[in-house]
Amino acid sequence: MVKLPVDLSRFPRVALGNWPTPLEDCPRLTKALGGPRILVKRDDVNGLGVGGNKLRKLEFLLGAALTEGADTIVTFGGVQTNHGRLTAAACARLGLRCELVLTRRVTRVPRSNTLVAPQNGEAYERSGNVVLDRLYGARVHVCDDDFQAEVAAERIVAGLNTQGRRVASIPVGGSNALGVLGYLASALELRAQLESMDERASRIVCAIGSAGTAAGLALGTALMHWPVTVDAVSVSNTVQECLADIDRLVGDAATLLGVRSPVLDHVQVTDRALGEGYGMTTAAVWDAIRLFGRTEGITLDPVYTGKTAAALIDAIRGAEIPASETVVFLHTGGLPGLFGYVPELIEEAEG
Ligand SMILES: Cc1ncc(COP(=O)(O)O)c(C=O)c1O
């Protein structure tokens, strides 16, 4: 039986998801692409709050917050943050107050320092994740830019402190050393699942935003000496920024665990599906969403999993991944975000 050479039981953890998540064979998708065998790891259907990758991180992040006596959680993200929605759902389940500080302008305009909103309009501003945040009882504070968000967060925390509340703050995407432990644990889960199915995977393909997911997989696979590549598909940053984020988070998590930070020569990052930036859709993304839907009945989102699938499809069509390989596509969730893209979604689905 495979094992991780680290003891995660010393970190407080709250149970939020259903583990292990399914690992599904996708024969019709595989056939349509005429390439490698594709298995989809369904972290989109792990239980709470419509599901998604953030639940794995939140089990450790909220475990620590509860141990420290917190009764209120403050966290951050874009207007359609999935992390915010799952933090709101987890707080509802745990009886914690949740304050979400959301920022409109989060997409960097290529070759400039300007930030813009990825989308405008009623659906993006009020539906999708943000409507669920409110249904789950979170207090939502929408700010125009990072500066306003910082000022708002300071004011909110100061107000909560004067009320005598105990506040824990969680970073964007839940990506810090503790959050990384969620995907470190998932590397073991996935390897054990593959072994029980008598399968061997050559690569794991996942989205990279705030980088905690890719960092956890990178560290977990390295610590197990598992000969697999982690292929991270950027949805917001440059390749260099992503690699630096993975490096930093792996280093921080290794320090937390008291192990030496491993060499990460099995990690690759591509920005081939990024398009104009975070939250900006492309024709390839809608094609990928339709292909997964029409071959396997699997729903992708336009911001994370759609871009990841578009990159995978491009690599397969370019014969960069031989048909003899088996690839694990990590489905990290994001379904509610799809409804932030109505009416584009309706046009793409009907067209
Ligand atoms: C649906 C979904 N997939 C992937 C990611 C990327 O994960 P990470 O931020 O850990 O890189 C996110 C992050 O927000 C997400 O919401």
The ligand as a Tripos MOL2 file, in Angstrom:
@<TRIPOS>MOLECULE
LIG
   16    16     1     0     0
SMALL
NO_CHARGES

@<TRIPOS>ATOM
      1 C1        -12.8300   25.7550   -9.8920 C.3       1 LIG1
      2 C2        -11.4030   26.0670   -9.6070 C.ar      1 LIG1
      3 N1        -10.4670   25.3280  -10.1950 N.ar      1 LIG1
      4 C3         -9.1590   25.5730  -10.0060 C.ar      1 LIG1
      5 C4         -8.7300   26.6010   -9.2070 C.ar      1 LIG1
      6 C5         -7.2730   26.8450   -9.0720 C.3       1 LIG1
      7 O1         -6.8030   26.3610   -7.8480 O.3       1 LIG1
      8 P1         -5.6080   27.0960   -7.1160 P.3       1 LIG1
      9 O2         -6.1140   28.4560   -6.7370 O.co2     1 LIG1
     10 O3         -5.3110   26.2340   -5.9580 O.co2     1 LIG1
     11 O4         -4.4850   27.1980   -8.0830 O.co2     1 LIG1
     12 C6         -9.6790   27.3940   -8.5550 C.ar      1 LIG1
     13 C7         -9.2440   28.5240   -7.7150 C.2       1 LIG1
     14 O5         -9.9190   29.4410   -7.4330 O.2       1 LIG1
     15 C8        -11.0480   27.1220   -8.7540 C.ar      1 LIG1
     16 O6        -12.0050   27.8570   -8.1700 O.3       1 LIG1
@<TRIPOS>BOND
     1     1     2 1
     2     2     3 ar
     3     2    15 ar
     4     3     4 ar
     5     4     5 ar
     6     5     6 1
     7     5    12 ar
     8     6     7 1
     9     7     8 1
    10     8     9 2
    11     8    10 1
    12     8    11 1
    13    12    13 1
    14    12    15 ar
    15    13    14 2
    16    15    16 1
@<TRIPOS>SUBSTRUCTURE
     1 LIG1         1 GROUP 0 **** ****
